[in-house]
């Protein structure tokens, strides 16, 4: 089971979240059967969404991240609840994998140029929607840009997904989200910048056996750190047959009767978990009766 830890420095100047998301990214790869570069892109976005969701203070609040670039990967979506549980989807799961000269996956080229949309839904409030142009398509830099532009919150975001080049198996995945709070002094900023410069990559730390707390201590070296909370997270889809029935009931009667294919059934597959729901003509007629 994956875990998120959230911490704050004792002077209240810096907030940090860290996650080991290896299992949930592994689950996403198995569900969507993604190529290596698609696994990295989706895994990074899922990791970011989980940390951002865990920051939401209200129960039943949700956050959705949507990366829409002009690259071959297509749209990438990740959604999280306030407990940090996520689900996601990538449009072209079989996107051809390319690498940089240093051997790292070229996620930026797969994503291309475009925008990052962030939508927060809080109970009883209108959804908040923020949009920023993609900086690099590598996801972490784009999340950093979102916070700086839309929330005016200086942020360091580090994300990583290590994939076995031969088998495509997810070996490690994780992330860090560090934010300067109002009142942070210049020496705090300088110390944090130095730590960021000296720090290993997220996947390198996980490979060495670092826990999320270890990663926080690494990026906040020299600070006194207090743990706010820890939570287990994972990949979880909330789709149900009942929710799909409600969608069908909302359609006009003639459209409902046109849903069956040549075999006499209507079917729908969830983008997030690939679960298939089948409705017979009798099922649809019963839904029409409920509608009336």
C-alpha positions in Angstrom: 0.0 0.0 0.0 1.3 3.5 -0.9 1.6 6.2 1.7 1.6 10.0 1.7 3.2 12.0 4.5 2.5 15.7 5.1 4.9 17.8 7.1 5.6 21.4 8.1 8.7 23.2 9.4 8.6 24.2 13.0 8.7 27.9 12.0 5.6 27.4 9.8 7.5 28.6 6.7 7.5 25.5 4.5 4.9 22.7 3.9 6.0 19.5 2.3 4.2 16.4 1.1 5.9 13.2 -0.1 4.5 10.0 -1.5 5.6 6.5 -2.5 3.2 5.8 -5.3 4.9 2.7 -6.7 1.9 0.4 -6.2 -0.8 2.7 -7.5 1.2 3.5 -10.6 1.8 -0.2 -11.1 -1.9 -0.8 -10.8 -2.6 1.9 -13.4 -0.1 0.4 -15.8 -1.7 -3.0 -15.5 -5.2 -1.6 -16.0 -4.4 0.5 -19.1 -1.5 -1.6 -20.5 0.5 1.5 -21.1 3.7 1.8 -23.1 6.8 2.9 -21.0 6.4 6.6 -21.8 2.6 6.5 -21.3 3.2 4.8 -17.9 5.7 7.6 -16.9 3.3 10.4 -18.0 0.2 8.9 -16.4 2.2 7.8 -13.3 3.6 11.3 -12.7 0.2 12.9 -13.1 -1.5 10.4 -10.7 1.3 11.0 -8.2 0.8 14.7 -8.3 -3.0 14.4 -8.1 -2.7 12.2 -5.0 -0.6 14.7 -3.2 -2.8 17.6 -4.3 -5.9 15.7 -3.3 -4.5 15.0 0.2 -4.1 18.7 0.7 -7.9 19.3 0.3 -9.3 20.0 3.8 -13.0 19.0 3.2 -14.3 15.5 3.1 -15.7 14.6 -0.3 -13.7 17.3 -2.0 -12.0 16.3 -5.3 -9.4 17.5 -7.7 -8.9 16.7 -11.4 -5.8 17.3 -13.5 -6.0 17.3 -17.3 -2.9 17.5 -19.5 -3.9 18.2 -23.1 -0.9 18.4 -25.4 -0.5 18.1 -29.2 1.9 15.2 -28.9 1.1 11.6 -29.7 0.2 10.8 -26.1 -3.1 12.7 -26.3 -5.0 13.7 -23.2 -3.9 12.5 -19.8 -6.3 12.7 -16.9 -5.8 12.1 -13.1 -8.4 12.6 -10.4 -8.1 12.4 -6.7 -10.3 12.6 -3.6 -9.4 14.3 -0.4 -8.1 10.9 0.9 -5.5 10.9 -1.8 -7.0 7.9 -3.7 -6.7 8.4 -7.5 -7.8 7.1 -10.8 -6.6 8.1 -14.3 -6.6 7.7 -18.0 -4.3 8.3 -21.0 -5.8 8.7 -24.5 -3.0 6.9 -26.4 -1.9 4.2 -24.0 0.3 2.6 -26.7 2.3 5.8 -27.5 5.7 5.1 -29.0 8.4 5.5 -26.4 11.4 7.8 -27.1 14.3 8.6 -24.9 16.6 11.6 -24.2 20.3 11.1 -24.9 20.9 10.3 -21.2 18.5 7.4 -21.5 15.6 9.0 -19.6 12.0 8.7 -21.0 11.1 11.7 -23.2 7.7 12.4 -21.7 7.8 16.0 -22.9 7.9 15.0 -26.5 5.1 12.5 -26.0 2.9 15.2 -24.3 3.8 18.1 -26.7 2.7 21.7 -26.3 -0.7 22.4 -24.7 -2.3 23.2 -21.4 -2.7 21.9 -17.9 -6.2 22.2 -16.4 -6.9 21.9 -12.7 -10.4 21.6 -11.4 -11.2 21.5 -7.7 -14.6 20.6 -6.4 -15.5 21.5 -2.8 -18.8 20.4 -1.3 -21.4 23.2 -1.5 -19.2 25.5 -3.7 -18.8 26.2 -7.3 -15.9 24.3 -9.0 -12.6 26.2 -9.2 -10.9 25.8 -12.6 -7.3 26.9 -13.3 -5.5 26.6 -16.6 -1.8 27.2 -17.5 0.2 26.6 -20.6 2.5 23.5 -20.4 6.0 24.5 -19.6 7.7 21.3 -20.6 5.2 18.5 -20.7 7.3 16.7 -18.2 4.5 17.2 -15.6 6.5 18.2 -12.5 7.5 21.6 -14.0 3.9 22.1 -15.2 2.5 21.5 -11.7 5.1 24.0 -10.4 3.9 26.6 -13.0 0.3 26.0 -12.1 0.9 26.8 -8.4 3.0 29.9 -9.2 0.5 31.3 -11.8 -2.9 30.3 -10.5 -2.4 30.2 -6.8 0.6 32.5 -6.4 2.2 29.8 -4.2 6.0 29.2 -4.7 6.3 25.5 -5.1 8.8 22.8 -5.8 7.4 19.7 -7.4 9.5 16.6 -8.1 7.9 13.5 -9.7 9.4 10.2 -10.8 8.4 6.9 -12.4 11.1 4.2 -13.0 10.1 1.6 -15.5 11.9 -1.6 -16.5 12.9 -0.9 -20.1 12.5 -4.5 -21.1 9.3 -5.6 -19.3 7.6 -2.3 -18.8 7.0 -3.1 -15.2 6.9 -0.2 -12.7 9.8 -0.5 -10.4 9.4 2.7 -8.3 7.2 5.9 -8.4 6.9 8.8 -6.1 6.9 12.5 -5.6 7.5 15.6 -3.5 5.5 18.7 -3.2 7.1 21.5 -1.2 5.5 25.0 -0.8 6.7 28.2 0.8 4.1 29.7 3.1 3.5 33.4 3.7 6.2 34.9 5.9 9.1 32.7 4.6 12.4 34.6 4.9 15.1 34.9 2.3 17.4 32.5 4.2 14.7 29.9 4.2 14.4 30.2 0.4 18.2 30.0 -0.1 18.4 26.9 2.1 15.6 25.2 0.3 17.1 26.0 -3.1 20.4 24.5 -2.1 18.6 21.3 -0.8 16.7 21.0 -4.1 20.0 21.4 -6.1 21.8 18.8 -4.0 19.0 16.3 -3.8 18.8 13.0 -5.7 15.9 12.3 -8.0 12.8 10.8 -6.4 13.3 7.4 -8.0 17.0 7.4 -7.0 15.9 8.0 -3.4 13.2 5.3 -3.6 15.7 2.9 -5.1 17.9 3.5 -2.1 15.0 2.5 0.2 13.9 6.0 1.3 10.5 6.3 2.8 8.3 9.4 2.2 9.5 10.8 5.5 13.1 10.2 4.5 12.5 12.2 1.3 11.0 15.1 3.3 14.0 15.2 5.6 16.2 15.2 2.5 14.6 18.2 0.8 14.2 20.0 4.2 17.7 19.3 5.4 18.6 21.9 8.1 15.0 22.5 9.0 13.1 21.2 12.1 10.3 19.2 10.7 6.9 18.3 12.3 4.7 15.5 10.8 1.1 16.7 10.3 -0.4 13.4 9.1 0.2 10.2 7.2 -2.3 8.4 5.0 -2.5 5.3 2.9 -3.5 5.9 -0.7 -4.0 3.8 -3.8 -5.6 3.5 -7.2 -9.4 3.4 -6.9 -12.2 3.9 -9.3 -15.7 4.9 -8.0 -17.7 3.8 -11.0 -20.9 1.8 -10.4 -23.7 0.3 -12.4 -26.1 2.5 -10.6 -24.3 5.7 -11.6 -24.4 4.6 -15.2 -28.1 3.8 -15.0 -28.7 7.3 -13.8 -26.9 8.7 -16.9 -29.1 6.5 -19.1 -32.3 7.5 -17.4 -31.4 11.1 -18.1 -31.5 10.4 -21.9 -34.6 10.8 -24.0 -36.6 7.5 -24.4 -35.9 7.2 -28.2 -32.2 7.5 -27.6 -32.3 4.9 -24.8 -34.0 2.5 -27.3 -31.3 3.1 -29.9 -28.5 2.2 -27.5 -28.4 -1.6 -28.2 -26.0 -2.8 -30.9 -26.7 -5.5 -33.5 -26.4 -8.2 -30.7 -29.3 -6.6 -28.8 -27.3 -5.2 -25.9 -25.8 -1.9 -24.9 -22.4 -1.8 -23.3 -20.1 0.8 -21.8 -16.5 0.6 -20.5 -15.2 2.8 -17.8 -12.1 4.8 -19.0 -10.5 4.7 -15.6 -10.8 1.0 -14.6 -11.8 -0.7 -17.9 -14.8 -2.3 -16.2 -17.5 -3.2 -18.7 -21.2 -2.7 -18.0 -23.8 -4.5 -20.2 -27.5 -3.7 -20.5 -30.0 -5.9 -22.2 -33.1 -4.6 -24.0 -35.1 -5.6 -20.9 -32.7 -3.7 -18.7 -33.2 -0.6 -20.8 -37.0 -0.9 -20.8 -36.9 -1.2 -17.0 -34.9 2.0 -16.9 -37.4 3.8 -19.1 -40.1 2.7 -16.7 -38.1 4.2 -13.8 -37.8 7.4 -15.9 -41.5 7.6 -16.2 
